[in-house]
């Protein structure tokens, strides 16, 4: 079956989904980087709520990005033609997604717990919100900066691999 007519539309879908993902995910990135400088708990909670609200559309964009990339690779004939850059890109994409998800989750769980906004605490089952010292300890982490560097570097390497197809 000739898949050439599908290559350009699939690549377009892949690129547009990448833009949508970066756009949506930018909200979470800003929240992660900004939390430490927010002076009061209600504003922190509002920022975290905003970040949480963007997760659904961002995850959908991520799935379309992933699917568009895989289908574009299949339609272009890259999967079984010795194009190792595609396999490296896939492994890098998955590695970045896992790292960013778990590192970000760990940091935000500590902050949310200190603020008293985990699901258990909202239902009145968990411990009370932490003290200001506990919140300061949760916020005093390099995880947001590490996550930001991993994300930006990862995107740059992925774009480089797609553009140059070095191996």
PEHU-V801843 format. One record per residue. N is the residue number from 1. RES is the residue in one letter. PHI is phi in radians with two decimals (999 if undefined). NEAR is the number of other C-alpha atoms within 10 Angstrom. Layout:
n=<N N>
res=<RES RES>
phi=<PHI PHI>
near=<NEAR NEAR>
This chain:
n=<1 2 3 4 5 6 7 8 9 10 11 12 13 14 15 16 17 18 19 20 21 22 23 24 25 26 27 28 29 30 31 32 33 34 35 36 37 38 39 40 41 42 43 44 45 46 47 48 49 50 51 52 53 54 55 56 57 58 59 60 61 62 63 64 65 66 67 68 69 70 71 72 73 74 75 76 77 78 79 80 81 82 83 84 85 86 87 88 89 90 91 92 93 94 95 96 97 98 99 100 101 102 103 104 105 106 107 108 109 110 111 112 113 114 115 116 117 118 119 120 121 122 123 124 125 126 127 128 129 130 131 132 133 134 135 136 137 138 139 140 141 142 143 144 145 146 147 148 149 150 151 152 153 154 155 156 157 158 159 160 161 162 163 164 165 166 167>
res=<X X X X X X X X X X X X X X X X X X X X X X X X X X X X X X X X X X X X X X X X X X X X X X X X X X X X X X X X X X X X X X X X X X X X X X X X X X X X X X X X X X X X X X X X X X X X X X X X X X X X X X X X X X X X X X X X X X X X X X X X X X X X X X X X X X X X X X X X X X X X X X X X X X X X X X X X X X X X X X X X X X X X X X X>
phi=<999 -1.47 -1.75 -0.95 -1.10 -1.62 -1.07 -1.09 -1.10 -1.18 -1.13 -1.09 -1.04 -1.05 -1.20 -1.11 -1.16 -1.10 -1.08 -1.08 -1.10 -1.11 -1.07 -1.19 -1.27 -1.03 -1.07 -1.12 -1.10 -1.12 -1.07 -1.01 -1.35 -1.65 -0.89 -1.06 -1.68 -1.40 -1.39 -2.40 -1.10 -1.04 -1.20 -1.04 -1.10 -1.11 -1.10 -1.11 -1.14 -1.05 -1.05 -1.12 -1.19 -1.51 -1.16 -1.07 -1.07 -1.15 -1.17 -1.09 -1.07 -1.11 -1.14 -1.16 -1.02 -1.11 -1.10 -1.11 -1.17 -1.11 -1.14 -1.11 -1.10 -1.17 -1.10 -1.43 1.36 -1.45 -1.06 -1.97 -1.88 1.38 -1.43 -1.20 -1.01 -1.19 -1.19 -1.12 -1.07 -1.10 -1.09 -1.12 -0.99 -1.15 -1.08 -1.13 -1.06 -1.15 -1.05 -1.16 -1.12 -1.32 -1.17 -1.08 -1.05 -1.07 -1.14 -1.16 -1.10 -1.11 -1.19 -1.08 -1.09 -1.13 -1.49 1.42 -2.13 -1.34 -0.97 -1.11 -1.21 -1.13 -1.49 1.36 -1.75 -1.57 -1.18 -1.17 -0.95 -1.30 -1.29 -1.07 -1.15 -1.16 -1.15 -1.07 -1.15 -1.15 -1.29 -1.43 -2.46 -1.60 -1.01 -1.07 -1.17 -1.09 -1.08 -1.08 -1.11 -1.06 -1.13 -1.17 -1.11 -1.07 -1.09 -1.07 -1.18 -1.08 -1.10 -1.05 -1.07 -1.20 -1.36 -1.69 0.74 -1.22 -2.65>
near=<4 6 11 12 10 13 18 13 13 21 20 14 18 23 16 16 23 22 15 19 21 17 14 21 19 15 19 21 18 14 19 22 15 13 20 16 9 12 9 9 15 11 12 20 17 12 20 20 13 14 19 12 14 16 16 11 14 22 14 14 23 22 15 20 23 18 16 23 23 19 18 24 19 14 20 18 15 16 17 10 8 11 15 16 19 22 14 14 20 16 12 16 17 13 13 17 15 12 14 19 12 12 15 19 12 13 18 20 15 18 25 21 21 24 22 22 19 20 12 12 16 11 9 11 10 14 12 14 16 17 12 12 10 16 20 14 13 20 20 13 12 10 18 24 13 13 21 17 12 16 19 11 13 18 17 11 15 18 13 14 17 12 9 9 13 11 10>
